[in-house]
Amino acid sequence: YIILKWAETADGFIAPKKDKRSNTPEPFWITTPYSQQLVHKWRSQEQAILVGTNTVLDDNPKLNVRHWSGNNPVRIIVDKTLKVPPHYHVLDGSVKTIVFTEQDKTSSQDGLIYEKIDFKDQVAAQICNALLKNNIVSVIIEGGAKTLQYFIDSGLWDEARIFRGSTLFKNGLRAPNLHGVHCGHQHIGKDLLTHIKND
């Protein structure tokens, strides 16, 4: 079961222009703490969480459930050329982590697994097959735009949960374009949460 999740600004961006970010990797929050806590609850309900290289490089996320109680999901990182530095949180060994790459790479660290795939052919399908091989049957994909688009383009998603905050970026990285069955809206503080099912 594949859940797509992202937060976008009121004018439709999921990230600011690079020159607006600091040199120190840290999250650039679009939504309120109420929405952030809800996302941590969702993480505790799924087996795995998946993000791409740029999300890790830009935010240095921990991808755990520190704002909720429950099990941490397995961290799935799509890192084609292994750009993520070894000192980043996702490679700290605190939570089981699977890295999808085109490189031949093995790990001597417990809980860190490298899976080689071909990035020229059906990336989303290859990831799904490898997750099944690792007995993972539910995943929440939290970005970034390129990683989300892999699954949108392939039709390999079941549900999307999209937050819209009140922030304005005016320019930056556009939110993915998604078509599906709208299942309703919900206000989370000042944020608007939209649920969409794959038709």
N, C-alpha and C positions, 0 to 999 in steps of 0.2 A: 504494500500500500504506500503510494508516493504522495506526499503532501508538499506543495510548493508554498513558500512563505516569504513575503518581503514587505518592507515598509517603503512608502513613497511619499514625497512631499505633496502639498496641495496643488503644485504645478507639475506633478508627474515625474519627478526625478528620484532615483534611489541613492545617489551619491553626488556630492559637490564636485566641482572642478578640482583637479589635482592641486592646483596652486593655492586653493583655499584650505588645504589640509596642513597640519603641522608635520614636521619631519619625524616626530615620534608616533609610531603606530598606535592608534587608539580608536575606539568606535566613535562615529559621528552620529549621534542620536537624532532620529526624526520623530520618534514617538515618545509618549509619556512613560514614566516608571510603571504605571498600571498595565500598559500593553507589554512592556518588557517582562514583567512578572508573569503575565499570562503565557508568553512564549516559553518561559522556563517550565511552566506547568506542562505545556505541550511536549517539550523535550523529554520530560520524565515519563510520558505516555508512549513514546515511540522507541524502537530499538536503536535507531541510529540518526545522526544528524550529518548532513553533507554540505560542504562549501567548496568554493573554488580558490585558486591561488591568490587572486587579487584581494578577495575578502580577507584572507589570512594576512597578507602583506600589509594591507591598509589598516586593519583593526587589531591584529594580534589577539584574536578572541580565545577564550578558554573553552567555549562550547559545552558548558556543563549546566547543572541546575542549581547553581548557588543561591538563586532567589526563590527556590521552591524546595520542598522535600520530595525525595524519590531517587530513583536510580539515574546515574548519568548515562546518556546514550553513547553508543560507540561513535567515535568521531571518524568521519569519512572526508578525506581531503583529495581534491582533484588538482594535482601538481605535475603537469606534463614534464617539465624539465627540472624538477626538484629545486625550485627557487626559494622555498621557505627555509630560513636559517634554522639550524638545529636548536638554538636557544629559545625559539618561539614556544608559546604555551601548548600548541597542539602536538608538539613533539616531545613533551616533557615526561611522558610515560605514566602520568597520573590516571589516564583513562585509555582503554583500548582504542587504538587508532589504526585505520587502514588508509594508505596513500596510494592513489592511482596515478601512475606515471608511465612514460614511454621508455624510461631508463631501466637497465638491469641493475637492481639494487636489492640487497638483503640487509636485514637488521639483526644486530646482536642484542637489541633491547627488548625485553619482555613487553608484550602488548603493542608492539609497533610492527605492522605488516605492510610490505610493499607489493602491490599488484600491478603487473605490467599489462597495458592495453595498447591497442592501435588507435591513435587519435585521428586517423584519416578515415575511420569507418565506424559508424553507428556507436558513438561514444556512450550514449545513455543506455543502450541495450547491453553493451559489454559490462558496464558498471552494475546493472541489474543482475546479470548472470553471475558476476563475481560475488555480489551481496548474498544471493541465494546460496552459493557455494559455502559462504561463511555463516549460513543459517540466519540471515537477517531478512525479515519479510516486511518491515515497515521502516520508512525513512522520511524525515522532514528535511527538505532542501531549503537552505536559508541564503542562497546566493553564491556568487554575485550574478550579474546579468547574463554573462556568457554561459555559466553553469546552468542557470534556470532555463536558458534558451535551448540548450541541448535536449532537455526533457520535454519542453513545450513543442519543439519542432518534430520530435519523434512521436509525440502523442502519449508518451510514457509518464502519465501523471493521473492521479485520481481526484485530487482536491486541491484548491488554492485558497490560501488565507492571506488577504492583502490588507495591510493597514495603510490608512491615509492620514498623515499628520497635518498640522496647521502651518508647518514651516514652509518657506519659499526659498528655493535655490536660484531660480531664474535661468540657470544653465547648469550643465553637469551631465551625468549619465542617466539616460532615460530609463524608466521602468519598462519591464518586458511587456509585450503585446500579447494578450491572452484572450481566447474565445472559449466560452463554455456556458453552462447553465448557471445563472445567478440564483443563489439560494437564500439571499437575504443580507441585510446589513445589521450591524450592532455597534452602538457607541460604547467605547472604552475610554472613559474620561473625555478628553477633547479629541480623541482619535476616532476614526470611522473604520470598522472592520467589515470587510466584504468577503463572503464565502462563495466560491465558484466550484462547480463540479464539472468534470470532463464529460462532454456529451458524446 
